[in-house]
Amino acid sequence: MAGQGLPLHVATLLTGLLECLGFAGVLFGWPSLVFVFKNEDYFKELCGQDAGPIGNATGQADCKAQDERFSLIFTLGSFMNNFMTFPTGYIFDRFKTTVARLIAIFFYTTATLIIAFTSAGSAVLLFLAMPMLTIGGILFLITNLQIGNLFGQHRSTIITLYNGAFDSSSAVFLIIKLLYEKGISLKASFIFLSVCSTWHVARTFLLMPRGHIPYPLPPNYSYGLCSGNGTMKEEKETAEHENRELQSKEVLSAKEETPGKGQKQEPRSFWSYALSRRFAWHLVWLSVIQLWHYLFIGTLNSLLTNMAGGDVARVSTYTNAFAFTQFGVLCAPWNGLLMDRLKQKYQKEARKTGSSTLAVALCSTVPSLALTSLLCLGFALCASVPVLPLQYLTFILQVISRSFLYGSNAAFLTIAFPSEHFGKLFGLVMALSAVVSLLQFPIFTLIKGPLQNDPFYVNVMFMLAILLTFVHPFLVYRECHTWKETPSAIA
């Protein structure tokens, strides 16, 4: 975009990154917040005789009942973070950006106010606050992902950048922990987060579209501060209609070679994509890797306490180290850059061979999907070794793997399926993976109970499951090459 468009696009991009970086994915900083809650004696009454022999100067102890309660809150929060993306994705598709963002602001502000005014005596309110916090955060992410449409051939890079910023916002809870150690109360920190909602409201009406940002971007597209009065709605509707036609032509490009049938072809329904093999294996890929990440984050405080022998200073040091490494915004763009570069390379080959544009785009996702699985396998191997210093490497692999996971997930869905179904498919895959993520609590209970704090067998099980995720990139790879050899196989 030239002239007035470019500065607005850049401002939208940067403020969106700040929003995702500072608010959207704070749930992933849960270990830092648990450390503060334990110092504030949240759920301390559950310990009683249950507190283990490990103790320390601050009164934190290896208390199974207290750890289980925090694990249950995180399980519920992470479940809602994903499960609610289906209804919120529908809201975004149906009612568009402004309505979706106002709902996000309501949930987020209410949650931060609840946490601000909780205490050890009302700690049960965390079961309400954390799910609301995550619902608001995921809606912020969904409404910001469309900004990638403003940047054409760099679309995948921007999408993965936003997912990296979403992951990196876990550092917010680290900042709250550090401020708490300097004497700033938990209440003051969360009241400040609540006040920041005025900024979200201003951004919603000044720097975001009322509807959706179309892809590909039509000429003279305007939104936010630069939107016109009379033609804006018609322009966006035309753009979205053109986008649907483009996606339909990509999907049906080979089939349209049949005489007399090309113009009669209708775009496939949402459920035809939701019930496809491609979507099913993507769901398996996401669910397994995500479950391992959630289990690791949700049990990290307990894991570090056991490894450190109850030394609160070492637990605090490693908790800080984990939070510092969560700056995934530096890792995620490389994934998108890889996909964009490969897509451009395959497009050049497609011009020579006449391959489908959809096949070309889909092929560019294969290295990203495979690399994500490989990184997660390395992360699981390191986490399985009960050596405390090795956990620094575990933390690094964890954040890189998670940044690639969510960036690849969003980019794959935008490439492999029509854009008019993105919000619903994104929500559905996250909702179904959320059901799988509920397994983290019984697995945590299994480790704490029958396995007596020895996660060896659970780790082996997860490594075998992670190996299964390599099937997804293999099938996508085979599908791409089938299309290249027999274009009529496109469905």
Steps between C-alpha positions, in 0.01 A plus 500: 500500500634839416440840645273502801445122501850384597531696828158379612586139412826526693327662798237224497773235485710647782210572736364151431836349592504707819150380583585133449836540670359670807165333555385211281696196615580582863372156606829344389677692775302301757808364690604856591152581629481174697818602681329824608177326597691256720671789677155651555384166650238429234350156574744458789217368718490188282844392611454425869665164558534452124804729472806295416832505683642764269481842656669836466537845645201649323263230609461340157494122518443194291125489560319257274150641556611860438691401184199306373275802551734726300532230233121477479469879453759493223327200339169687500659822371689325219189302409291816470782671312456247222145372531341845485678584175225315312210719622721808499624411151136481391434839663796644312379354168136596559517834684848606389783688663346774715250276679760229557749747648245659733417153635872435546544826693206418728632155590859616544417803716260304719763229554778741596270679746401169661865398545585846634246470780552135591689387809587169666149490640334543159753305293218288356415798275807408295289221349285776346769758426756289313253359241363851438855631461582239239175550305575871470860427400416254224245744355771769489716256304226395256410860414867587447592204277312658209756784497726264308267554203630857476852381416449280193787258440619542860167380636632179665785691663258748658264224617782310670634826643166561670494147637851554634387820669205309647741248654738771619232676702566235766780737604231728646458263797879497543494879523219478756709249699810722491297806599345297783847415630577875491193580709236574234181318597316255279195727524686802362639303204163363392321832545756645260416223248132588542564868426679401179161397360440864404785457251337186358174692448678787325687259271177318415334812360804681358737237362288195423237435230134472590474185287776269373823577318462318164765291329625567241477871579298696242622833359436810714394291800446720807412440864521661842606864490514500120163339432257685279140576581295373210688228312673315783240228547458435129876493448555241771209283385639503146845412628370211708298374202812510283694319771243219518509465124880484501507231769233300318695516176816382675323201649324412175770608255557155354135397502403809305684357201193282440288673232167637606552441871740774600246772559258267678748404773406620847751567782513211744317531831662553838423144612658348191828654611446429871448128428791468256807284565722806471318673786487182712876443489563868564285464811707201618822690432386805698335309786795276587763775492277747682414249776868444569563876518206557734600213729854636521389858578229395744734277702819707470485652849455158659769350275754769587417473870579130493817538291626783722427310821265774619763778474274799435787716373586245229132452414464877462814520285385227263146640491645835392719326243197322357307827476794683339530234230132535411571791265378297204441809287869474403459136387162486329570729197769260377232238455282736295802623304585138415146440375488822295839432337404142415167617361677748269742228390222254423303771318791544257502126439121500460518757221728265308305180567146641518439362850206611713555810713334323792741207470791744494382678814434174683846363418655801673350388833665154507846603635335717767272217620787247509740740672242576770466129578878458507545793738231363732669159504829663604317701766337183641833315508672779697206541740513127575853521642476593873805729496423855609762690290380317187163669543647821357525319165152355560359851542659620175375203299158535660448861394633442147279193461192679632560804278528275198194301611249784511653687208490185285146426613363840399701520177404145396129571552518822297678320215333159497138618530290788357522827692122531550521194727818601683337627820280190534774250411751673725247496781403137438855366498580693817177388668557133424864520605377661822299186579822300463683750723270406788710183532775706662328498840450120528857455372624741768302307763651176368851639538434634850322183614573151363827602332625675820633812324686294238382614154725256307221282355288804416795659317560182297132490408514861378814446295328213318194720444717782365654257251144442375469870409754455218222322308328836436783672304565171317139478380498867396825441309354197323181692421699785343699265279183315398359833383814577302490164324119482456338845532156343475553352849436838662189487716 
